[in-house]
Amino acid sequence: MTEATLPRWQRKKDARPSEILDAALSLFVEKGFRATKMEDIARAANVTKGTPYLYFQNKEEIFKAVIQVNLSSRFAELAEIERQHSGSAAELLQQLMFKWWDEVGCTELAGICKLVIAEATNFPELTQFYAAEVIQPSLTMVGRILQRGIANGEFRAVPIESATDALLAPLVLAMTWAHSFGKVVPEGAGYSYKNSRHHLAEALDLVLNGLCVPGKNNN
């Protein structure tokens, strides 16, 4: 990719748009995409109204940059961990899931997942962008690790797509819960546990035990 084909905010070597992206992330998570205005982003970033336009053509481009910088950029590191891993496929899945939870799932970034689900049909182009940048790489990576576990005799020969969904569902639930029901359901009502690493660990254990070949010690 040449410099001319890069997004404008990446071509400006002397520009510092990170403050704008950080402000946009917080506003998108708090207010939603539709309700967030360019002037809101400028105000939150403590810049003039016209400053965001020096780096981004519109709000949609800012949203895409937020996803690229904070989410899709992480998959290269995850792929490197996968490449270097010499243990079991179950251990690898747990390692990658917990890494995503610790760096994304229990942070403000998880609100992007909830936002996309809530506004998917209102902004189909952005939804498709998120699917290509985040969802598909996630499905591909987990599916590849499942194939690895099946090939080495660790996992049963299960349908890859269904098993991938079962593994990712607890993570998606925990992230969306934190930025929806988790904000309004009273503590101690029996639901807040879904926004916890412990709940994710229990859910993964249930799925991994269902995948493992009986008699194999994979943990």
C-alpha positions, 0 to 999 in steps of 0.5 A: 500500500503506497502513501497515496492510498493510505487513509488521510489520517495515516498520511499526515506524519506530523498529525496527532489524531489520537486525541480525536479518536480517544474522544470519539470512542468515549462518545460512541460508547456513551451516546451511540453512533447516530447521536454523536456529532462531529462538533461533540468529538471536537469539543471532547478532544478539546480542539476547534470544530474544524480540526477533526476534518483536517484528519478525517473526512466525516464521522464514518471515517472516524468510526472506522479508524477507531476500529482499526486502531483499537481492535483490528490492529490486535490480530497480528499480535494474536496470530504471532502468539498462535504461531509460537504456541507449542502447547495444547489447542485448549490452552491456546484458546484460553490464552487468546480469549483471556488476552482479548478480555483483559485488553478489550472485553473489560474496557471501554472498547467493549462498548463498540461491540454493543454499539454495532449490534444495537445500530447494525441495521441503521448503518449497514456499511459500518456494520459490514466494516466491523464484520470484516475487520473484527468478526471475520478475523476472530472466526477464522482464528478460532476455527483454525485453532479448532482444526489444529486441536482436531488434527492432533487428536485433542478435540473431537471432530466437531462442526467448526462453525458451531464450535467457533460460535459456542466458544465466542458467544460467552465473550460477546455476551460478557462485552455486550452485557457490560454496556447494556444490562450491566449498567442498569441491573442492580448489583447483587441481582444475580446478573452482574457476574456476567461482566467478569473474567471468572464467568468467562473462564467457567463458560470456556471450561464448559465448552472446552470440556465438551470439545476434548476427546474423553481421556485426554488431559488438555489443561 
